[in-house]
């Protein structure tokens, strides 16, 4: 079979051919393997992608030629991909390689060693790679010392080495997959017999406990792996793709999905495991190589090396594999064949990217603090209970010791639901008249616990608190007689991540890749054929990326982290396995906990704020100063709108009454009562949600509870985005606007009003997180210092990579309070040495002005810190490192129109480079007031660059069709806005642009990141200038 790829080219490797003769020189890559392997789906997928390289031609050897013809008659190729499988004549392949001397991808001599498990273990040991403790029973050896076996009931002794059951017995031939695991009598004895998958089985249990008496075997300790095996696939020493699957030793049943494919889960390899992958690839001289990893007892062990193997059903892997192999082949052969091919970014190159001030530097650390995605409104109900059944469950779960219990597990919640059903039945039968006054709240408790038909443990919880003297007296006029002990039962529900929130998190994860080397180029068909940079997905598959994801213990935060990881790493499948394997709890060390002292100061600030917001008059100058002493632009705008806080609250209350009237009508109307509301909510539940707000917001003496404003805003924003098409409340937007402006005053000022109050509260909330972020950044700096200071040869300071040098990514998912606190510390914590410096620094001033204009820290808000290193600078120089702070206020509600313009600062040099490189013939934009400095002029100033990564996703029916390589500020509100075929500096408009998205080319330009191609052009131009200078 002969595949010619000369006519199918992406043209991305080079734009020149051989002198314009029409005939392009090409590297002929031969595939020499049995037909079953060369025609397999993974091989076809990879070869199809390799064809996209302009200078590569694929030639597949027919199986008949391989088996029947002498090697002299085999086709002549420049590069040979050949590997052993059943029936393959490996000796003939070796003869061919010696005859033609092609560039061989997988060493052929070493493929003999891979077929012998004894040699495999010996090679692994020689490389210092951890393997299970083992001994070889070699019955083929003439030396009797090599096949001494003593068998007892619960152990065997092989050549003097004792193995207690459970242990593993493997044939020495790697082609024999009949591996036995023997169990101790205490566990029932017998053995599990593993074999190559047959249908849906990969092992069976046998009652036989005696070891095999013929043949040579390796005996080794059984490794407890919690039922999963890790399969690792390398493509060269710098790339490893890993998947976890259910261990065949578990029950022998192969878990398959709806399409019949074996279920495999995404795995993050540790740095040590990535280094193991590198060692295995180099030790066995197999570029494409698969091996099995066991994770047990805090260590990783290699238990098998399979040689040439591909991942099944992963387009990302196919892209990566073809790109790496193609670049590897051309890097080796293009010079000798005089092919005009330029070397692109490779995995063993340092991760050099353009910084926001135009200079190319090495990315060392990415730290992000991210708020969770869109959620349902949080709700709470309290009821005092005295029934013995509640006291029983209270004592059962340790309430007597602590005075309180928190019930979240499905079994616990089911017990509470059973009690509620029992008591309601008692009320119906009139056998418990004392409970009649609690009937409404018991019915609500039952409704809440019955929602969704199942308990997940992350979306509802019940708390019980002991009151030794019953409910506290509300006034001195209450009866002074002692009351019986009671429990206050608090049920909390809602606040869970919505489907829209999952999409937001996943989309942000995809967009987040843009910051990494090679992430800036547009993903298009043929992208793997040589675009500049391999991007985060490729970087992550090497030992060079160290990723950890932390989340607080709230369900919405954890699911956001899992959805973000799914988008970031292009994972597939459900969120639960991603959550379990990739997201770490941050609450074990108080990292994302709130401090009690901070709550105390917050209560003081809230009391003062609420007092100021309950005055029935227009705000005076004194009122404005008292409410907004830091002179925030967004709060001033809200004060201008509200004018009189009591009148504004009255307007909100009137609108809530109207909304409740509509909900009651819809609930009773036969035409609408069965309508489906978002996320399974019913009219009954919506009515209770708004009814509680209606009742609590205004007291009987007409005093407004200002603390309910955030809840009102939360509910109307949710219903406007998700339920308005069913609710059809004409004044919903009016209620949203009024409650939003009130919330714009209340929410930020509840974290302190004066600068010192804000800092005190913020320190209490986020000090542990700040210390961790500092440690993340400091560790990279210290590692870099150790690496470079001890080297005598100065050429090592020019970015030469080493196994210990990597990009560290730390992602912290949390709630709104941590984002408010972190922003406060960055704004008022003295990053610039003095207020005078801050006022003089135009870049800082513009950034702070932007933050001041942001009215809300919305869902998916982020603060991102990027640490860069310039390896050409002296390790002790201040110019060695460069830190950037990026901020996004998150998603926008569908009715937000007046969004603050961003970003805070756009350097002049970037504009120059972009205008030079743009293929658009439209006239270039003037630098404008947003870029007062040229590149390098402010290099040593602390840098705050406000970038809008994803400020504009709200609920939509389908995921947006926007390229994930671009940082966009859009309102994804189909059909009003649709952007397609977007390149740096260009936008093709379909229909009109939505409000909030500027239609000027300049705006779109700086919302799109600088591509690596442009960055490398800067380096090349600089080098060209130096060469001309020397000439």
N, C-alpha and C positions, 0 to 999 in steps of 0.2 A: 504494500500500500504506500502511496506517495501523496503527501499533502503539500501543496504549493501555496505559500503565503505571500508571494510577491505582490499580488494585487490587493490583498487585504491588509491595510496598514493604517494605524492611527496617526502615523507621522509625527509621533511625539518624541522619538529618540533623536532624530536629526532632521533638518530640513534640506539636507544636501544629499544628492546621489553621486554616483561615480562620474564626475565630470560632465554630466548632462548627456551621456551617451545613451541613456534610456535603459541600460542594464545595471541594476543595483547589485553590488556584491553582497552575498549573504553567507551566514554561518549555517551549515547543514547540521541539524541535531538529529541523531539516530536514536530510535527507541527499540531496544533489543530485549524483548521479553515474550513470555508465552501469551497467546492470543487472549486468554481469559483475563490477564492482567493489563495488556496494552489496550484492550477494548472495554475495560471497566469504566463505569461512569466517572469516578474521580480522575482517571487518566485522561479521558476524553475532554473533561471540563478544563483541565490544566493545559492540555495541548491546544485547545481552542484559544485559550488566552495567550499562550506563547506565540501563536500565529500573528497576534496583533503587533509584535515587534517587527519593525520594518526590515531589520537585518537578520532575521531568523527564519529558516525554512525547516519544516518538520518532515521527517521521513521515518515511517514505521516499518520495521523489518517483518515480512510475513512469517508466520510460525513455520510454514513448510521450508522456507529458506534456512531458518535457524536450525531446524532439526535435521534436514536432509542434505543440504548443500555444504561443500567445504567452505572454510572461512575466506578463501581467496575469491569466491564468487559473491560474497556478501557486499552490499552497497558500501561505498566509501563515504565516510562522514567526518566532520570536523570535531564533533562532540558526541559522546556516547552515554546514553542513560540505559544501563543494563542491570538486571537484578535477578536473583535466583528465586524460583518457585518450583512446585512439583513438576518434574519432567524436563526442567530447563537444563541444557548442556553448558554448565558453567565453565567447564574446561575449554570448550570451543570459543566462548566469549573472551576468555583470557588469551587464547591464541590470536584472535582477531585484534585485540588491543595491542599485543606485542607486534603484530604485523603492520597495522596502520597508524599506531600511536595517536589516537584521538585524545581530546580532553575528556577524561572519564569523571563523571559526576559522583558515582558511588564506587569506591575501590573494590575491585573484583576479588583479589586475594583474600581480603578480610571477610568476604561473604562465606568462605569455608569455615572460619572460626565461629561466625554467628550461628552456624548449624550445630555447634557443640556447646551445650550449656556449661561444661567444665571450663572450656576456654573463655567463654563469656564471663564467668565469675572471676577467673584469674585476671583477665584484662581489667575488669571493674575494680578489683582489689588493688591492682598496680597503680591505678589512677586515684586512689584514695576515696573512691565512691562507696558510700554506705550500702551494704547488702546484708540480708539476713544471715545469722550464724548458720553455717552449713558444714557438711562433710560429704565426701564422695565415696560411694560403694562401687568400686570398679571391678566387676566380675570378669572383665576382659583382660585384666592385668595378670601377668604370670606371677607377680609378687603377692603371696597370700596376705601380707599386711594391708593390702589395698582393698580387700573384700572380707574383712572381719565384721560379722554382724551377730549381735546378741539381742534377742527379742524377749521382752517381758510384757506383762499385762498392760502397763501404762507407760512404758518407755522402750526405746531401742538404744543400743550402743553401737555406733558405727566407727570402726577403727579407733576405739577408745574414747569417742566423743558421745556423750549421752544427750538424747533428745526426748524430753517428756512430752506426752500427748497434751494438747494437739500439736502435731508436726506435719510437715508436707513432704511428699515423696514424688520427685520429678524424674522422668527418664532423662538420660544424659543427651539424647538426641533432641534438638529443638524442633524437629519435624514431628515428634511424638507429643501429642497434646493430652495424653491420658495421665493426668496428674491427680494423685489421691491425697486427701487430708484425713488423718486418723484422729478420732476423738477419744478422750479419757472415759473410763467406765463411769465416773461420777456424773458425766453428762449424757450417759446412755450408750457410750461406745459406738462401734461401727465406723464407717468412713464415708466421706463425700467424694464422688468420683467425677472429675471434671473432664470435659472433652470438647472438641470443636462443635460450635452451635449446630444443632439439628432442629430445624423448625423453631419452636419456642422454648427449647431446653438447652442448657449448657452444662448441666451436671445432674447426677442422681445420687440419692442416699443408698448406701448398702450396709447391711448388718455386719459384714465381714470386717474384723478388726485386725487381722494378721497381714503383715506386709508381704509384698510380692517376692517370690523366691528365685525368679529367673530374671536376667537382665541387669544392666548397670543403672544406678540411680543417684541422684543428689537428695540428701535428707537435710531439711532446714527447719528452723523455728517457724511456727505459724504466727503471722502478724495480725493482731486485732485492729481492723480498719473501719469499724462501725458500718460494715456492709457496703463500702464503696471502693472501687479501684480507680486509679488515675491513669489515663492513657496519654502519653506525651508524644508529639510529633514534631521533629525538628526539620527545618529547611536551612541548612548551613548552621554554623556554630552560634549565630546571634539571634535565631528565631525559634520559638517553641510555642506550639498551640497545645492546650491541654483540655481534656474533657474527663468528667467523672461518670462512671456508670455503676449500676448495681453489680456488686461482686457476684461472679458465678458460684462462689462458694456459699452464698447466703441460702438460697433455696433452689437454685438451678433454673428458675423460671426467668426467661428473657423478657424484660419489660419493653413493650412496644407501644408506639403512639398510634393514632387513628390511621396513619398511612402505612403501618406495618414496620416502621423503622425502630431500631433499638433506641430507647430513651437514654440520652446522655445529657449531663448538666454542665454548665460553664464552670470553669475552675480558674482561680487566680493562683499562679505559681509564686512562691516566695522567691526572694533573691537567691537563696541557697539552692533552691530547686532549679532555677534558671541556669545557675552555674553548673549544676549536675547535667543539665541538658547539653550545655556547651561541651563539657568533658566527654560525655557519651559520644556525641557527634564526632569529635576530634579523635578520640581513642580508637573508634572503629572505622574511621575514615569514610563514614557514610554521610553524605550531604543530606539526603532525605532518609530519615531514620525514625522508627517508632520504638518506644520502650514503655514498660509498665513500672509505675511508681506506687509504692505502698506508704501511706501516711499512718504511722503508729507510734505511740509513746512519745509524741512530740518530735519525732524524727521522720525523715523521708528515706526510703530504701528502694533501690532498683532491684526488681526481681526477675526481669526478663528483657532482652533486647531482640527486637523482631527484624531489624534491618529495614529495607525499603518498604515503607507503608504510607498511605495517604489517609487523611481524614475523610469520612463519608458525610455527604450532605451539608457542607459548609461553604457557601459562596465566598465568604470572607477569606477562608483558608485558601480556596482555589485562586483568588486574586493575589493573595500574599505569595503563595508558592510560585505562581507563574512569574510574578514581578521579580522575586528574589533570584529564581533560576535564570531568567532572561538576562538580568543585569550581571549576574555572576558569569554567565557564558560570554557575554559581550565584553565584559571587563577583561576576561582572560584572552579572548581570541581576536577581538577587533583590531588591536595594534598589529598583530602578526599578519592579519589579512588586509591591512591598510583600509579598514572600514572607518569612515568619518563619524564615529560615535562618541558623544561626550558622556563622561561618567556622571550619573545623577547622584543624589543623596543616597547613601547606603546606611544600613543598620549599624555598622561599626564606626560611622562618622559621629562626631559630637553633635548633640541636638541644637544646632545653631539656628536661631530665628531672628527676624527683625523685631527690635523693640519699638515702642510707640514713639520714641524720639529719633527713629531712623537708623540707629546703629545696629549692626549684626552682633549678637551676643549669644552665649550658650545658656539655654534654659535649664535651671537647676532644681527649682522647687515651685510647685503650684499649691497654694492653700486656699480653700474656698469655704465660706460659711453660707449656707443656703437655707432659706425658709421652705417649709413644706408646701405642697401644691393645694389646689382648690379643694375645699372640704365642705361637708354639710355643717349647718349651724350647730354650735355647741349648746346643749340644753341640760338643765338640772332641775330636780324636784326633791323637796324635803317633806318628810312626814314623820310625826312622832308616833311610835308604836309601843305597845305594852304586852302584846300577845305572847304567851309562853313559847310558841313555835319560833318566833324571832329571837328570843333569848337563847333557845337551844342552839340555833345555828351560830349565834354570836359567840357562845362559849365553845362550840365545836371547833371553830377556826382561830382560837387563841385570843378572843376579845377580852376575856376576864383578866388576862395578864397585862395587855397593853391599853385597855380602855377603848380600843377601836379596832375594827377589821376592815380590810379592803378585799372585796370578792370580784375576781375577774375571770376565773377559769370557768369553762362551760358547765362543768359538774356543779360548781357553786351557784352559778346563776340559775341553773335548772332547779335547784333546791328552793331558791327565793321565789321563782315562778310558781312552783308547786304550792308554796305557802299562800301566795296571793290568790291562786285559783281556789284553794280550800276556803279561805276567809270570805271570798266573794260568794261562794256557794252557801256558806253559813248565813250571810246577810240575806240572800234570796229566800232561804228557808225560815228567816226571822228567828233563827236560834241564837244570834249574836247581835242584839239591838245596839249594844255599846259601840259596835263597829260601823254603824250606819253613816255617821258623819265622816268617816274615812273612805267611804265607798268610791268617791270620784277619784281620789288619789290612788287607791288600790287598783282601780280599772286602768288608770294611766300606767301604773307600774306593770300591770299584766300586758298592756298593749306594747309598751317599750320592749319588754323582754321577749315578746312573741314576734317582733319585727324580723324580717329576712328568713324566718323559718329555721335558723340555726344560730349557734353561738360560735364566734371566732375568737373571742378573748381579747380583741383589740378595739371593739367599737362600742362596748357598753361596760359599765362597772357599777357596783353597789358598795357603798360605805355605810358602816354602822358605828355610831358613837354613843357611849354610855353616859347617861345623865342620872347621877345618883339621887337627885331631888326633883326629877322630872324637868319639864321645860322651864328655863329661867323666867322669873316674873318680868313682865313688860313694864310695870309701873308700881309705885308704892301702894296704890289703892287695891292691888290684887290681894286675894285671900292669903293670909300669912300661915295658914295651916300647912303642915308638911305634906308634900306630894310623894307618890310612889315613884320608885326608880323607873326610868323609861329609856328607850333607845331612839335616837334620831336617825332615820334611814334616809340616806342621800343616794339617789340614783342619777347617774350621769350617762348621757348618750349623745349621739351625734359627734361632730368633730372628726368624722372619718374621711379619708381621701376619696374623692369622687372619680368616676371614669375620666372626666375632663382633667382632673388633677393628675391622673396617671399619664395621660397624653402630654400634658405640660411638662412633667418631669422627664419623660422619655425624650421629648423633643429638645429640651434644654441639654440633656446629656449628649445628644448628637451634635448640637451646636457647640458644646463645650470643647469638642475635639479640635476646634479651629485654633486654639492657642498653642498646640503642640507642633513640633517640626513636621512639615509636609501636610498639615491639616488645612492649609489655606487655599489649596487648589480646588477648583470645582470638580465634583465627582461626575464624570460622564463616561459613556461607554468607551472602553479602551483605556481608561485611566491607569490601569495597571501596567500599561506598556511603556512607562518611562516618564511619568510626570515628576516634577521636582518634589521629592520628599515622600516618605512612606506613611506619615501620619501617626496619630496616637495608636490606632489599632495594631500597626506593625511594631511601634515602639513598645507597646505593652506586652507583646509576645516575646520580648527579649528580657534579659536580666537587667536591662538598663532602666526599666520603669518599676518604681516601688509605689504601689497604690494601696491606700487604706481608706475605708469609708466608715465613718462613725455616725450614729444616730441616737437621739434621746429615746426613751422607752415608750413614747406615745405611738400608737399604731399608725396614725397618718404620717408621722415623720419617718418611721421605718419603711413604710410602703413607698413613700416618695424617694427615699434613698435607693430602694431596690429598683424602682422604675427608672431613675436617673442612671444607675449602673447598667441597666438593660440597654438604654440608648447610647451611653458613653462607649460601651464595649461591644455594641452590635450583637447582643445576646438574643436568644429566642426562648419562647416558652413562658410559663407562668412566673409570677413574681416570688412565690413562696420559696422555691429552691435557691433563687438568687439572693433573697433576704437571708436565708439560713447560712449560705456559704460565703457571702461577701460583706454583709453589713455587721459591724461590731457595735455592741452596746456601749454608749459613752457614759452611762450613768453609774457604771461600776466604780468609777473613781471621782464621781461628782463633776465630771467635765462639763456637762450641760445642765446641771442642777441650778436652781435659784437659791440664793442665800437668804436666810431668815432676816438678817439685819437689813438687807435691801428691801424686803417686803415692809418692814417697819417704817423706813423712810418714805417708801412709796405711799403708804397709807396717810402719812402726814401731808405729802404733796397733793394727794387726791382730795383730802378734806378742804384744803385751802382753795384748790381749783374749783371744787363743787360749790363752795360758798360764793365765789366770784361769778359763777355761771347761773346763780339763782336770783340775780338782781333784775327786777322788772324795769329796766331802763336801757336806753342805747348806751353802748360802751363809751365811757369817757376816755380821755387820754391817759388818765391814771389807771383805769381798768386795763387798758391795752398794755401798758407798761408792766402792770402786776401779772397779767396772764402770760405775756410774751416778752420777758426781760431780755431774751437772747435775740429778739428782733428777727425771728424766722419769717421768710417771705411767704411760705405757704400758710402759716398761721395768721399772718396779717391779712392775706386774701380771704381766709375763712371768717375772720372778725369783721371784715368789710361786708361780707354777705349776710352774716347772722344779725348784725346790728344789735338787736335786743334778744338776749338768750331765752327769756321766758316766752316772748311772742313766737320765737322760732320753735320752741318746744311745743307750744300750743298748736302750732300749724302741723307739726309732726304727729301729735296726738290725734288731731282731727282726721288726718290721712289714715292713721292706723284704724280708727273707727270705721272709715269707709271701706278699707281693705277687709276688715273682719265681717262687715255686712255682706260683701261679695262672697267670701269663703263660706258663710252660713247658707247663702242662696245656692251656691254650687253644690254644697254637701247634701242639701235636701232636694235638689232638682233631679228627677229621674233621668234626665238626658245627660247630666254631667257628673252625677255622684260616683259613677264607676270610672271616671277619667283617670288615667295614669299620670301621676306626678313624678318628678325626677327622683331617681334612686329609690323607688318603691314607697315613697311617702303617700299617705292617704289624706283626704280632706279633713278627716277627724284629727290626725296628727298635726297637720298644718294649722288647723283652728286652735288646737291647744298651744302650739308654739307661739302664735301671735296673741292668743288670749292671755297667756301668762305675761307677755310684754305689755299688753294693753292694761292689765290690772296693776302691774308693778311700777310702770313708768310714772304714773301720777297718783299721789296719795289722796285720801279723802278730803284733806284740807288744801288740795290743789298745789302741793309742793312737788316739783319734778325730781325724780331720782336720776341725777346726771350719770351715775355709774351704769345705767341701762342703755345709754347712747351707743356704745360699741356693739351691744347685742342687736339693737334696732338696725344699725347700719349693716351688720353681718347678715341679718335675715333678709332685708330688702335687696341687698346685693345678690344674694343667693337666688331669691325668687325672680328677680329681674333677669338674671342670666339663664336660669334653668326652667322656670315655671310660667313665665309671662305669657307664652303662647296658649297655655291652658287657663291660667288665672284671668287674663285679659282685663287687668286693672289699669284704666286709662291714666290714672295719676301716679302710677308706680315710679315713673322717672322723677316726678316732683318730690315724692317721699325719699327717693334715693339721694337726690341733690341736697335736700335740706338736712337729712341725717348725715350725709357725708361731710358737709361743712362743719356740723357740730362735732363729728368724730375727728375731723382734722385738727380741732382745737384740743379735744379731750384726750385722745389716745397718746399723742407724743408728750403732752404735758403731765400725764400720769407717771411718766418716768423722770419727773423732776421739772421744775420751772426755771430756776436760776441755773447758771453754768455749774456751780459747785454742787447743787442738788443732783443735777444730771450725772455728773462725774461720780458722786458718792454712790448713787443707785446703780450706775453702770458697772462700777468696780465690784460691787457686791454680786451682781448677776454674772458677769463674764470674766472675772479674774482667772479662774482655772483654765478657761478656754484661751485667754490671752497668753498665759504662761506656756500652754501647750503649743500655740502658734509660734511663739518666740523660740521654743526648743526646736520645732520643725525647721525653722529658718537657720537657727544657729548651728544645728547639726550639719547642714550642708556646707556652711561657711567653714566650720572646723575641719570637716573632711577634706575640703578643697585645700585648706592651709596645710594639713598634714601631707597631702599627696604631692604638693608642689614644692614646699619649703625644703624637704629632704632630698630633692633631686639636684644633682650638681650640674647636669647638662642642661643649659637654658632652653634647648629646643623642646624639652618636655612640657614647657609652659605654654605651648601653642596649641592646646586643645586636643592633644593625643589622648584617646580614650583608654580606659582600663576597666576590668571587671567590677571594680568597686565604685566607679563613677556612674551615677545614674540620675534620672529625673525623679524627684520625690513628689508624689501627689497625696495630699491629705484633704479629704472632704468631710465637712461637719454639717450634718443636717439637724435643724433645730426649729424652734418656734420664734415668733415675732419678737419676744422680749430680748433675745440674744442679738438679733440684728439691730434693734434700736440701741442697745447698750454698746455694741461694737462700733457703730457709726458715731455715737457720742464720744467715745474714747478717741477715735481717729480725728474728729472735728476739734475737740476741746482739750485733748490730752497733751498738747505741746509737742507735736511732731516737728514743727518748726521752732527754733530756739526762743523766739519772742514774737509778740503780737505785731511788732514793727516789721519783722521779717515777713510775716504772713501777709501784711498789707502791701508790702513792696513787691511780693512775688506774684506776678500776673497769673501764672499758671495755677498757683494755689488759690488765689482769689476767685478765679472763674470756677474752679472745682467746688469750692465751698459755697459759691452762689448757687450752683446747680443742686447741691445737696439740700440747701435751704429751700429751694423751690419744690422739692419732692414732698408731697403731702402725705404719702402713705407707703409703708413698707409692706407691699402686697405679697400675695403668694408667689413663690419662686424667686423672691428677692435674693441677691447675692452680693457678698463682698469677696473679691478674689484678690489674692496677693501673689504676685509673680516675682521670683528671685532669679536674676540673670547673673552670669559671670563672664567677664572678659579675660580669657586665659592668657592673653598677650600682655596684660598688665602685671606689675609686681604684686605678689601675694599680700604685701602689707599696705599697698596703696588704696586710698579711698575710691579710686576709679575701678578697682577690681570687681566690685559687686554693684548691682543696680536693682532697685526694688520698685515695683509698680503696684498701685492699688487700683483695682477696678470695681465699679459699683453698678448694679442695676436695681431699680425699684420694683422689678418683677412684672407680673402680668397686668393688663389693663382691663377694667370692666368695659362692657360693650357700649356704655354711654359716656365714657370719659372722652372729652374732646380737647380740652386745653392742657395737653401734656407739656411738661417743661422740655425745652430743647436741650439736646445733648450732642456730643459728649462735652465734658468740662474743658478740654484742651486738645487742640489738634496741632501738632508741631508743623512748622513751615516746611521742613525738609521732606516730610512725607508727601505733602501736597506737590512739591517739586518733582519727586520721584514718580508719583502717580501720573502727573501730567505728561512727564517724559515718556512713560511706558504705555500710556493708554493708546489703544488703537482707534479710539473715537476721534473724529476730525472736528468735533465741536470746539469752540474757543475755550481756552482754559480759564479757570476761575482765579480771581485774585486771591492772595492769601487771606485777606480779611483780618479783622481784629482778633480772631480766635487763634492766631498763630504769630505771636510777636517775636518769638525767638527762633533762631536758626539752629540746626543740629549741633549739639555739643555745647551750646552757650550756657545751658543750665544743667550740665551733666551731673553736678554734685548736689543738686537740690533734691530733697525728698519729693517723690513723684506721686501725684494722685491723678490718674487718668480715668475719667468716668466713662465707661463703655456700656452701652445698652445691649447686653447679650440676648435677652429675650423679654422685652417689655411689651407684650401685647398678645398673649394667647388667652382667649376665653373659651367658653364651651362651644364646640362645633361638632357636627355629626361625624365628620371623617377627619383623619389627620391631615394637616396642611401639606401642600405639595411644594414646599420651599426647600431648596438645597441646604443640607445641614452644614455645609462648609462656610456659611456666611453669617455674620453677626448683624441681625436685622432689627430695626425698630418698626414693627408693623402692627396693625390691628387686624388679626386674622378673622375678618367678619365677612365671609362669603355671602352674597356675590359681589359685595361692594369693592373688594380688593383682591387682585390676583397678580402676583409677580412671577414671571417666568424668565428663563434664560438669562439670569443675572450674572454679570461679570463685574469685576472691580470698576466702578465709575460709570456703569451702564445699567439702564433699566428699561425693559420693554413693557409698556403699560397696556394692560387689558382691562377695559372698563375704567371707571374713574378711581382715583386714589381716595382711600377712606380718610376721614378726618384724623388728624394726629400723625399722618405720614406726609412729610414734605415732599413735593414733587420736583424739588430742585436737584440737579445732578450733584451739586456739591454736598448736600445732605447725605445722599445715598453713598457717595464716595467714601466719606469718613466713617460710615457705619459698616463698611465692608473691610475686612482685614487686609493688610498688605500681603500679597502672595509671596511664597518663597522665591518664585522666579524673579520677581522684582528685586527681592533682597539680594539674591545672588548676582543680579545685574549690577547692583551697587558695588559689590565686592570686585566683580570683574572690571568695572569701569575704573575703580580705584587702582587696581593692579595695572591696568592698561596705561593709566596716567603716569604711574611710577616708571613703567618701561619706557614710555616716550621721554620722560624726564632724563632717564639714563642715556637715551640715545642722543 
